[in-house]
Amino acid sequence: MDLPIKYCARCVMPETQEGQAFDEFGFCNVCRSSEEKMKIDWRQRRIELERILEGAKVAHKDDPYDCLIPISGGKDSTFQLHVLVKEYGMRPLAATFSHNWFSATGVFNLLNALEQFDIDHVMFTPKRGLVNRLAKRSLKEIGDACWHCHAGVGAYPLRVARDYGIKLIVWGESVSESSSRGTYNDPAMKFDESYFQKVSAKKGAESFVGSDIQSHEMEMFKTPSRDAYLESGILGIHLGDYIFWDEERQTEFVSKEYGWKRDEVDGTYKGYKSTECIMAGTHDFACYLKRGFGRTSFHASSDIRSGVLSREDFDSDLYNIERTVPPSFSYFSEITGINLDEFINTLEEHKHDKLKGVKLPILSKSNGNRRLLFIEQLKRWLEA
């Protein structure tokens, strides 16, 4: 925390986080939201959730599915399945947009969830060549290597819900839980056809059509128009707006009850966030280069709010994790042809105004290649 920017007085999130604001005590939006969360009548929220779910059951009583659950195989989507299937007896169709960067642990967790909850599942995986081209364009367009994932996880479930006539989509964590884009008292970000474009994708599919990307290749990344979305009658909700969200306890629960597996994750000290993706470290390193913080700061802030860490625990050892070039960058460079200097220079264009001209500390690149680690991990499992 030695950059020339303002930090929250409670957690370690800086003013450079998108949507960040501080109150008169110097506390950030998310810290305020965490206090609001403790005052919510969650029993009443549960009643509202039950009303929505019961309505979906009645509306779809003669259909094969009464809701759609977008899943990645991550801890949140596994917990979503538990709540919907085991607690409320829903008949979901699960849908996965594959980023085509799955880790071996992610493949296991996804297939394990489908087996454990005995549900139907559909998945779309964009072709490798397109993912590579989009990753390269994405860095320039939005300052992030992962546009195809941000866009796909929003567009594909809407397409599936529309095609199957499903009126309810159930997501997991609320935007009010850890994002500065809204608080529990002022959610600000309601789910609609452009939700994921506003939250993460930033640009629509048409922005990526060019000499090396054809319009027909982008079809699965397109969301319906506003009129088409309203006509579909689809309602999207987040479970975290209706039940008390505690990712630590939920992770422990799905690990114990359903055999969900953690894994080493680049750029942080926790092994449960984005375990399904081999490129999470490169995504978070880009965030650090633009905004001066990465996933370690994000996780540490959450732990400080929940009392797992103190602010003083966030020392240089933790901070240096997100300053280190991740192993996955080797693979990103291989598929895009972008070397580290080009990566850093491109992200200078997307740097937060508060950090313009500031040289951020960057530690030596870690050894390893996350794509190769997938194969090595898979071999160990097969030999066990």
N, C-alpha and C positions, 0 to 999 in steps of 0.2 A: 504494500500500500504506500508506495513512494512516488506516485505519479502526481503531477500538478492539477489534480481535479478534486472535487468535493465528494466525500463519501457519507453514507448514512451514519447517523450517530449511534445506531444500534447494530446493524449488520455491516457487511463489507461490500455492499453494492454501491457503485459510483453513480454520479450524475449522468454518465454516458450511456447507461442502459436506456433503451428506447422507451419513451413515455415516462421516464423517471421524474419525480417531483418530491420535494421535501416540505414537511409542515413546519410550524413555528418552532418545534423542538428539534428539528433536524432529522426527523424520522422519514424514511422513504414510503412510497405508496404501499409496497408489499408488507412492510412492517405494520403499517396502519391496518391493512387488510387482515393481517394475522390476528390483530386485536379484535377487529370486528367479528371475525370468525368465532371467537370464543363467546360472543354475546348472542349468537343466532339461536333461535329455537329450532334445533335440528329435528325434534319430534314432529313439529309442524311441517318442516320441509319433507320429511319421510312420507307424511300423509299426502302431500302434493305429488310426490313421485309415484306413490301407489295409485293415485287417481289417474295419472298419465298412463301408467302401465296397464291398468285395468281397462282403460279406454282403448288402448291398442289391442288388447286381447279380444274385446268385444268387436271392434271394427274388423279384425282379421280372423274371426272364429272359424270361418270356412276356408281359410288360406293356409298354405304350408308354413308361413312365417308371420310372426306378429311384430317383429322389429329387426333392425339391422345393427350389428355391432362391428365397427371397423376394428380390426385387431392386427397387431404386429408380432404378437408372441411376447411382448414386453410385460413387465410386472403390472402395469395399469390395465392393459387389455385382459390379462388373465384374471385380475380382480373384478373387472367389469363382467366377465363371463360368470364368475362365481355369484355375484349379486343377482344378475338377471336370470340365470338358469337355476341355480340352487336355492336362492332365497325366494324368488318370485315366480318360478315355474314358467318363464317366458320361452318361446320357441324362436330363437333368433336364427337369422342367416348371418354367418360371419364373413366379412370381406377384407381382403388384404391387398393393399397396393405394395408390391415388392419393389424396393429401391434397387434391387439387383446387386446389393452390397451386403447380403446376409452373412453373419458370422456363423460358425458351426453351432455355437451356443444358441443363437437366435433361431436356427432351423430346428434344433431340438425343442426349444421352448414353444415354438409355434405348433409343431406336430404333436407335442405332448398335450397342449391345451385342447386341440381338436379331439384327441383321444379321451382325455379326462372328462370333457363336457359332452362328448358324443353329439356333435352338431354338424350341420352342413356348412360348407365353406367354398368360397370362390376367391380366386386370386388372379391378378394381372401382373405380369412381369415385362417391363419394356426391354427391348433388345439391347444387348451389350453395346453395340456401336452407337446407338442413339444416346444411351446413358453417358458414354464417354464424351460425345460431342456436346451434350447439354451441360455436363460438369465444367467443361472448358468455357462455354458461353456464360454459364451461371456466375462464374467468378467476376467477369467483367460487368454483367448486367445488374447483379444485386449484391456483389461483394460477399458471395457465399457459394460454395461448391455444390449445394444440395437443392437447387430449385426444383429439379424433377421430383424429388421426394416431397417437398413442401406442397407442390401443386397436385401431385398424384394422390396424396392421402386425403385431400379435400375433394377432388373431382371424381375419383373412382367410386367411393361409397355413394355419392349422389347419383351417379349413373346407374349403379346396381339397384339402389332403392327405387329409382324411377322405373327401371326395366321390370322389376319384380312387383311393382305396385305396393311397396312397403312405405308406410307413412311415418314411421318413427325410427330415427337414428340415434343411438345412445353412445356418446363419447365418454371419456373418463374424467381426467383432471379439469377443473374449472380454470378459466383464464384468470380468475381472481386469486387463485392459490399462490402463484409464484411469479406472475407477470406484472409489470408496471402499467399494463394497458387497461386495468380496471381493478376495482376493489369489491369486496362482498356487499358493501352498501351502495356502490355505484358500478355495477358490472360493465357498463359501457359497450361491451363487445357481445352482442347477441348473435347466435348462429344464423347464417343465411347462406345464399349461394356463393357469396364472395368472402366468407369468413376466413378461410385459409389464405386467401390472397392478401387480406388485410393483416393477418397475424404473422405470416411468414413468407409466402411466395413473392409478395410485392408486385409482381408483374404477371400479366396473363400470357397464355400460350402463344398468342400472335406475336409477342415481342421477340420470340426466339426463332421464328421462321426466317430463313436466310439462305445463303448460298450452299451451306452444308447441312441444313435442316429443312425438310420439306413440310408443307402444311399438313399433308395427310398423315405424317408421322406423329403429329401433335394432338390427334383426336382424343386420346384417352386422358389428356391433361386439361381438357376444356370443361368448364362448369356450365350448367344451363344458364340461359338468360334469366333476368329477374322475373319476367312474365312466366316463363316456363317453370321456374322454381315455385312461384306462387300457385300456379295452376296444378302442380303436382301434389300440393297439400302436405309436403314433407315437413315434419317437425324434428329439429335437431336439439338434443339436450346434452348436458354434461352431468354425470353422476355427482361430481364434486360440488354442484350447486344444490344438491338435495341430501347428501349424506356427508358426515364429517370426514374429511380426507386426511389421512395420515399415512404417507407413503412408506415410512419406516415400518410401522406395524403391519401395513398391508403386504409389504415385501416379505416380512417374516412369515406372515400367514400363508401366502401362496407358495412360499418355499417349503414350508412344513406340510401343508395339506395337499399340494398338487405336484411337488417335486420340481418347482420352477428353479432354474439354475442362474446363479450370478456368474460374472466373468470379469477379468481385468478390462477396464475401460480407459482408453487414452485420455489424458488431460484432466483426470480427477482421481481422488482417493477412494471413491465409492464404486462398487462393482455391480450396480443394478440399473443404472440409467443408460439407455441405448445399448444394452448388451447385444442386441440383435444386429447391429451395424458395424462394419469394419472401418467406416469412414467418419465416425463421430468425432474422433480426435482432430481431423483436418477441419471439420466444420467449426469446432470450438476454438481451434487455433486462429482461424480467420476472425472469429469474434474478438479474440484478444487483440489482434493486430488493428482492428477497427475501433474498439471501444475500451481497450485497456483491462479487460477482465475476461475470464473464460469459465469453464464449467466448475473448476475448483472453487472460485469465488461464489458462484451460484449455489453450489452445494453447501459450502461453509455458511453462507447467509441463511439458508434454510435450517441448518443445524443450530445456528445461534438463536434463531427465533423459537425453535422448539426446545432449547436448553441442552442440546447434545454437546455443543461447543460453546466456549466463551469467545468474545471478540479477540482477547489476548492470545487464544490458541491459533489464530490465523497468522502464523509466522512465515518466514522466508521459505522454509521447507515446503509448506503447502503452496505458497504463492508461486514457487518455481515450477511446480507441476504444470501449470497452464502456460508458462513461458517457454516450455520446451517444445521444439519441433517434434510432432508425433510420428511414430513409426508408419502410420498410414499415409503420410505425405509421400513416401516413396512410390506407393501405388498410384496416388493421385497424379504425381509427376509423370509416371509411366503412361497413363491412359490419356493425358491431356497434352503432354509435351511441355508443360509449364514448370520451369525450375524454381527453386526457392526464391531467388532474387526477383524473378518476374512475379511470383506470387505476392511477395511483400510489396513490390511497386504497384501492382494492380490494386491492392487493398488500400494503398495510400489515397487513392481517389475516393474511397468510401469511408475514410477515417472521420470520426466525430470531430466537429469543429474545435472542441476543447483540447483535442490531442494533435491538431495540425502542427507540424514542425517539431513534435516531441519524438525523440528516438526511443522506442520501446525496447527494453531488455529482451534478448532472444538467446536461449540457451542451446547448446549443441544438440543436433538431431539425434534422437534415440535410434538404437540399432533395431533392425527387424522390418518386416514387411507384413502388414496385416492380412494381405491376400494369402501369403504363404502360411501365416499362422493358422488360417482357416484349415488348410490341408493338413498341417501338422497336428492340430487339435483333433481333427476327424480321424486321423490314423491312430492316435492314442486311444480314442474311444473304441475303435474297431478291434484293437489289439487287447483291450482290457477284458 
